[in-house]
């Protein structure tokens, strides 16, 4: 017993224990990744300190992105090369590049991590990329024009795709591999966000300055909410009680109360806010400001800005894991 006590008092053993704890804490740290289309880079932000800890090059115009559920791989669309770049997040190096159709932009991932989807703007299609092979398995033609964002419903049955050059959303039956419905929403629909229970989906319509709410059982519009000027990005709080919407023309974020479907407050951010992301615990929201070359960190519980972070040129979106 005395020997055991002496071992535990050893400085070397104590140092090893604390090193292990620190390593575990570092491995569990939540990181935010900003795709900077103007500089062809991704900025990595430690969400505990809200400091940039790394920047790595990726393509010529990185925009949409998605991270696998295990946090090991990140997929990023590169418009000029019509490709999907695959990044190993441990080394932050390019693994491969998958050729896609013309002008890929928004990227989504199924909740089981099997499929990555990419909206091909000029081809009016959505590519399904197998996350095992990193190759395009098939693509689905959209009914709407110029698809920009594509997001899976929480149960994986549906894929909602916004048609930027019109006023519609495609509803894709994932199992049937077909767009089964075209829903009229508002002018220039862009960002998409599902409630955690999958019952409703919120769609920002940029040229209508509204957020349209659809019932996912009927795929019909049940509400239209006035927000700010040039509304585009949508992020849903993990508790499902509020939805954040970026207003690109007003340099702010609207906060919608999902119980009433009304704007409860507005939060100032930088110029031309785009596609946001929230931490899994729902405490912090990261807003990319495309014309300020920065991210605004928002306290997502108090709905107030707490810090601005300089990143690369023209940040398009933030992705958190």
N, C-alpha and C positions, 0 to 999 in steps of 0.2 A: 504493500500500500504506500509506504514511504517513497519507494522508487517511482511509483506512478505519479505521485504528487510532484516529485522533482522533475519528471519529464514534462508535465503540464506547465511547470514554472519556467522551463527552458526558453530563453529568448528566441532561439531558432524555431522551436515548435510554435510559439505564439505568433511569430512573424509569418510562418507558413499558413497558420489558420486565418489570419487577417488577409493574407494575399489571396487565399481561396475565396473568402467572402467578397473581397473586392472584385475578383474575376467573375464571380457569379452575378454580382450587381451589374457589372459592365455588360455581361452577356444578355442580361435581362432588360437593359436600358431601351427605352422607346426612342426610335430615331425618326426624324422627318426628312424626306428627300424632296428637294425642289428641282424640277426640270426647267432649265434656263435656256429657252429657245434662241435667244439672241447671242449667247456665248458658246452654245454647244456643250454645256456642262450640267452636272448635277451637284448641287450643294447638299451636304449632309449636316443636319442639325441635331444636337443632343437636346432632347426635350426637357431634361432635368435642369440644364443650365441655360438653354436657349442660345447657345453659341454654335457657330459653324465649326465643325471639327474636321471636315475634309471637303474637297472638291475634286471631282474626277471628270474627264472628258467622255462624251458619248454622242456620236453622230454630229450632224451639222445643224439640226433643228429639232431637238428633243421636245416632245409635247406630252401626249397622254402616256400613262404608265400604270402598271399594276404589279403587286408583289404577291408571291405565292404564300399560302397560309402558313408554311413553315418558316417564312422570312428569309429563305436562302437565295431566291432568284427574283430579279426585277426585269420586267419587260417594258421597253420604251419605244414608242413610235418615232421614226425619223423620216419626216416628210420628203425632203429633197431626194432621198435615195429609195423611197417607196419600200421601206423595210421596217421590220420589228427587231430591235436590238435586244439581245439577251445578256443580262449582267449577273455575274456571281457576286452576291452582296458581301461575302466574306472577304474576298480579295478586291472587290470593286473593279473588276476587270471584265471586258467583253468576252463572253463564251462563244457566241455565234450571232449571225444576222440572218433573219428570215425574209426572203423576198415576198412582197405583198402587192396588192393592186394599187391604183393611183391615189396618192395623197392620203395616207393613213393618218388618223388623228387620235380620237378617243380610244382608250384601252380599258377593258374590264376583265374581271376574272370570276369564274364560278366559285361558289363557296366551298366546294369540295376540292378545288384546285386543279381540276382536270382540264378545263378549257380556259384559254385566254382569247378574248374577242377584240377585234380591231375594226373600227368604223373607217371604211375607205370612202372618202368624200366624193371624189370624181368618178368612182366606179359604181356608186349607189349600192354598195354591198357591205356585208360584215364578214370578216374572215374568222374562222375558228382554228386556233392554233393549239395543237396537242402539247401539253406541258412536259410530257415525257421525252418526245422527240424534238420539241421546239420547231416543228414543221407545220405548215398550213394543212389541215386535214380536209377542210371543205369551206365553202363560203356560201352565204345566203343573200339572194337579191332582195333589196328593199323596195317597197312601193313608194316611199317618200324620196325626195331629192336631197342629195348632199348630206348623208348621215354624219353626225359629229360625235355624239356620245352614245355608248352602249352599256347598259347595266343589267345584271341578272337580278331577278326577284330572289328574296331570301331562300325560298324553297327550290330554286333552280329551274322551275318549270317555264318561266317566261324571261324573255330578253326584251327590254324596252330600248328603242333606238330613236333619237331625235333627228328630224330632217331639217337641217339648218336653213335651206333655201326656200322652205315653204312654211307651213303652219301645222304640221302633223307629227305624230309619233307612231312608229311602226311597233306592233306587238308581235313578237316572234315566239312561236311554239318551238321550244328547244328540241323536244323529242321528235317532232315532225319535221324539223329543220325547214321551217317555212314562216314567212310573215303572214299572219292570219287576219290581221286587222290594221287599218290605218285610221287613227283617231285625230280629229281636228282639235287643236289646243289653242295656240296663239301664234303670233308672228315670230319667226326665227327662234324656235325652241332649241334649248341648249342643255344645261345641266339637268341631271336626273337624280332623285334620291328616294329610296324606299323606306317606309317605316320598318322598324325591326321585326314586327310581326307580319310584314308583307301585305297588310290590308290596304294600304294606300301608297301612291307614288306621287311625288311632287316634281313638277317640270317647270323650269324657268324659261319664260318666253321673252327674249331680249327686246324685240321691237314692239312688244305690247306692254312692257313694263309690268308684267304680271307673273304670278306663279299659279299654275293650274294643277288641281288635285284630281287624280283618277282613282276610282275604285278598281282594285285588281281582280275582283270576281267578275265584274261586268266589262272591264276595260272602257268605262265611260267616265266623262268629266262630272265631278260632283261639286266642285267649287273653283272659283277664280279669285285670286287674292291680289289686290294692287300692292306693288312694292315700289322700289326705287327705279331710277332711270337706267336702262340697259341692263336689266337683271340677267345673270348668266350662270354662275356656279351655284350648286345646291349641295349642302351637307346636312345630314340628319343626326341629331344628338343620339348617343347610344340608348338613352332612356326613352326615346320616342316622343318626348314631350315638346320638343321644339325643333324647328328647321331653320338653318342659316342660309341666307341667299346673298350673293355678292351683287352689288349694283355698280357696274363698270363706269357709268356716267356720273355717278354721285360720290364715288370714293367712299362707300360705306357698305355695311352689311345689315340687312334686315333680319330680325329674329321673329319667326312666326310661332305662335302658340298653337300647337296641333289640336288642342281641345276646342278652340274657337275658330281656328283658321284665320286669325287676324294678326297683324304685325304688332308685337308688344313693345319693341324698342328698336333703335337703330344705332349701330356702332361705327364710329369713324375709323377708316383705315387709310392706306396709301392710294396712289392713282391707278386706275384701271385694275381693280381686284378681279381675280379669275377663279380658278378651281381650287377649293379649300380642302383641308383634311382635319379631322379631329382625333385626339388621342383615344385609345380604347377605353380609358377610364372616364372619358367625357369631361376632363378638366380644362384642356387647352385646345383652342382652334387656331390653325395656321392658315393665314390668308396671303396668297402671292399677289403682289402689286406690280402688274406688268410694266407700268410706266414709271415706277419708282425704284425698280430694281431691288426690291426688298420684300420681306415677309412681315406681316403684322401678327403678333401673338396676342390672342384674345383669351381672357379668363372666361371659359364657356359656362361657368356656373353663375358668375356675376354679370356676364355680358358687358365687359369693359376691356379696352385695349391695355396691354401691360408692357409691351416692348416691340420695337421694330428691329429687324435683323437684315443687314445688307447681304445680298446673295449675288448671283450672276446677272447677266443682262436679260431683261424681259422674261421673268419667271412666269411659266404657263400654268403650272399646277404643283400641288404638294401631295405627297403620298406617305402615309405613316405606318410604321410597324415597330 
